[in-house]
Structure formats: C-alpha cells, structure tokens
Amino acid sequence: MSKREPIYKVIFLNQGQVYEMYAKQIFQSDLWGFLEVEEFVFGERTQVVVDPSEEKLKAQFDGVVRSFIPMHAIIRIDEVERLGTPKISDAKGGGNVMPFPMPMPER
C-alpha cells in the first residue's frame, strides 16, 4: 500500500482578509517567528464555474516557491483528506481577540 502525501489547509490573516490556502509542505522557519509554506495546491481548471477569489489567489501566488507567514497571523492549520477550494474572505471585526501588544521601538 502506498502512503498518500498529506495536504494541509492553512488559514491566516493578511491585511484585513482571511486567506484559506492548501499546501503540501509546512514547517517552522529558520527566520524566527515565521512559518514556511511550500507547494501550494490549487484546484484543476476543469470546472465550468470559476471562483474569483481562487483565481485571485492563483494570480497572487503564481511563481511563489515558498511563503513566510508570521506565526501570529496563523489562525489554524489542518491536515485534510481532500483538496478544498482556496479562498479569500474579509475578516469579520467585533470579536474579542486582540493582537498581542508589541513593545514600542526606542529612538
């Protein structure tokens, strides 16, 4: 029996939007505080219906070999059995989660 290659669903915040992406490789970066995401996976173009947010993601990550995502931007990572649809959605405000306070730089 051959073991299937895992697919990970990565959900993270980027400039006020929630990105839901699929990738084959995820690991902690040598750059402190970052997660490395490689081998992004997108759906096949055999579908008649085209999702504009998926097309925007494909264009935005076209040619990207590796992406470094700050750990504090990660919402969730799941290992999934099958590929879903990558998408971008607006982050809904009004929640009770606040960003961790960062020290002010000294002058």
C-alpha positions, 0 to 999 in steps of 0.5 A: 500500500502506498502512503498518500502525501498529506495536504494541509489547509492553512488559514491566516490573516493578511491585511484585513482578509482571511486567506484559506490556502492548501499546501503540501509542505509546512514547517517552522522557519529558520527566520524566527517567528515565521512559518514556511509554506511550500507547494501550494495546491490549487484546484484543476481548471476543469470546472465550468464555474470559476471562483474569483477569489481562487483565481485571485489567489492563483494570480497572487501566488503564481511563481511563489516557491515558498511563503513566510507567514508570521506565526501570529497571523496563523489562525489554524492549520489542518491536515485534510483528506481532500483538496478544498477550494482556496479562498479569500474572505474579509475578516469579520471585526467585533470579536474579542481577540486582540493582537498581542501588544508589541513593545514600542521601538526606542529612538 
